[in-house]
Amino acid sequence: MTYARRRGFTFVELLVVIAVLGTLAATVPRLYVDDLREGANSVAAVLRWARQTAVDRGRAVSITVDPSHARYRVQAADATRPNDAADGVIALSTGAALALAGPRARFVFQPTGRATGEPLTLAEDGRAIVVTVDSLTGVVSVTP
């Protein structure tokens, strides 16, 4: 039995190669991580969680952010017991810093979804990303 030599690739082989290359191309941008954006997204995630908790539980929830230590405290706004509070750390890259108008920022989310709180700015190497909370809707947004 003799086999004929063939030249080139079959259509199926070409499709497999294109699929593999497409998958690799889609993952390459994810290899670059923007630490400043991730820090802002982690702050926004905590604020969104607090808003949802206030709506779900029917109680106001407050968050106090300490920029000098990149820490936050979440508690029911009317909490009288220490067990009603939770502390956390905001994940920031080494050169990033939180900038606020005062020494601390306080956000209060109402059961209706409304909120109070000043914008938080995360800055690094001349770049800044701002995390804001809409006072009427409580929607948290991150803007470059």
matplotlib code that plots the C-alpha trace (Angstrom):
import matplotlib.pyplot as plt

x = [0.0, 1.4, 0.5, 0.5, 2.3, 0.1, 1.0, -0.6, -3.2, -6.8, -9.6, -10.2, -6.5, -6.6, -9.8, -8.1, -5.0, -7.2, -9.2, -6.1, -4.6, -7.9, -8.0, -4.4, -5.1, -8.1, -6.0, -3.0, -4.7, -5.6, -2.0, -1.6, -3.1, -3.9, -3.4, -4.9, -8.1, -8.3, -8.0, -10.8, -12.9, -12.4, -13.5, -16.6, -17.4, -17.5, -19.7, -22.1, -22.2, -23.1, -25.9, -27.4, -27.2, -29.1, -31.8, -32.1, -32.1, -34.2, -31.6, -29.2, -25.5, -22.5, -19.0, -16.1, -12.9, -9.5, -7.3, -4.0, -4.3, -6.4, -8.9, -12.7, -15.4, -18.9, -21.7, -25.4, -25.8, -27.8, -25.5, -24.9, -23.1, -19.5, -20.8, -22.7, -19.5, -16.9, -13.5, -11.5, -8.5, -8.6, -6.2, -3.9, -0.7, 2.5, 2.6, -1.2, -2.9, -6.4, -7.2, -10.1, -11.3, -10.9, -9.2, -12.0, -14.8, -18.2, -20.8, -24.3, -26.7, -30.4, -32.9, -34.4, -31.1, -30.2, -26.8, -24.5, -20.7, -18.0, -16.0, -12.9, -9.8, -7.2, -3.9, -0.7, 2.1, 0.1, -3.0, -6.2, -9.4, -12.5, -15.1, -18.4, -21.8, -24.9, -26.9, -30.3, -29.9, -26.8, -25.3, -21.5, -19.4, -15.6, -14.3, -10.7]
y = [0.0, 3.3, 6.6, 9.7, 12.7, 15.7, 19.3, 21.9, 21.5, 20.4, 22.8, 21.3, 21.7, 25.3, 25.9, 24.3, 26.5, 29.7, 28.7, 28.3, 31.5, 33.3, 32.0, 33.1, 36.5, 37.0, 36.2, 38.4, 41.7, 40.1, 39.5, 43.3, 44.2, 47.8, 47.9, 51.3, 50.3, 47.1, 49.1, 51.4, 48.4, 46.9, 50.1, 50.2, 46.6, 47.3, 50.3, 48.4, 45.6, 48.1, 49.6, 46.2, 45.2, 48.4, 47.7, 44.0, 44.5, 47.7, 49.4, 52.2, 51.0, 53.3, 52.9, 54.9, 55.0, 55.8, 56.8, 56.9, 53.2, 52.1, 50.6, 50.7, 49.9, 48.9, 49.0, 49.5, 53.2, 52.8, 50.1, 50.1, 46.8, 46.1, 42.9, 45.1, 46.3, 44.7, 46.0, 45.5, 46.6, 48.2, 46.5, 49.1, 48.8, 50.0, 53.5, 54.1, 56.4, 57.4, 61.1, 62.6, 66.1, 65.3, 62.8, 60.2, 59.6, 58.4, 56.9, 56.2, 54.0, 54.2, 51.3, 53.2, 53.1, 56.8, 57.6, 60.3, 60.5, 62.4, 61.1, 59.0, 59.5, 56.8, 58.3, 56.8, 58.2, 61.2, 59.1, 59.3, 57.2, 58.5, 56.4, 58.3, 57.5, 59.1, 60.6, 59.9, 56.3, 55.1, 53.8, 53.5, 54.5, 54.3, 56.9, 57.3]
z = [0.0, -1.0, 0.4, -1.7, -0.3, 0.2, 0.3, 2.6, 5.3, 5.4, 6.1, 9.5, 10.5, 9.5, 11.5, 14.6, 14.2, 13.8, 16.9, 19.0, 17.8, 18.5, 22.0, 22.6, 21.2, 23.5, 26.6, 25.9, 27.0, 30.3, 31.1, 31.6, 34.9, 35.8, 39.6, 40.0, 38.2, 40.3, 43.5, 42.4, 41.4, 44.9, 46.5, 44.2, 45.0, 48.8, 48.2, 46.0, 48.5, 51.3, 49.1, 48.4, 52.0, 53.0, 50.5, 51.4, 55.1, 55.2, 57.4, 56.6, 56.2, 56.6, 55.4, 56.8, 54.7, 56.3, 53.4, 55.4, 56.2, 53.1, 55.5, 55.7, 58.3, 57.3, 59.9, 60.3, 60.6, 63.8, 65.2, 68.9, 69.2, 68.0, 66.3, 63.8, 62.2, 59.8, 58.9, 55.7, 53.7, 50.3, 48.0, 46.5, 44.6, 46.3, 44.8, 44.8, 47.4, 48.3, 48.2, 50.1, 51.0, 54.7, 56.9, 56.5, 54.1, 55.2, 52.9, 54.1, 52.0, 52.8, 52.4, 49.5, 47.6, 48.2, 49.4, 50.8, 50.4, 48.7, 45.7, 46.4, 44.2, 43.8, 42.4, 41.1, 38.9, 37.7, 36.9, 38.9, 39.0, 40.8, 42.6, 43.0, 44.4, 43.0, 45.8, 44.3, 43.2, 45.2, 42.0, 42.3, 39.3, 38.5, 36.1, 34.8]

ax = plt.figure().add_subplot(projection="3d")
ax.plot(x, y, z, "-o")
ax.set_aspect("equal")
plt.show()
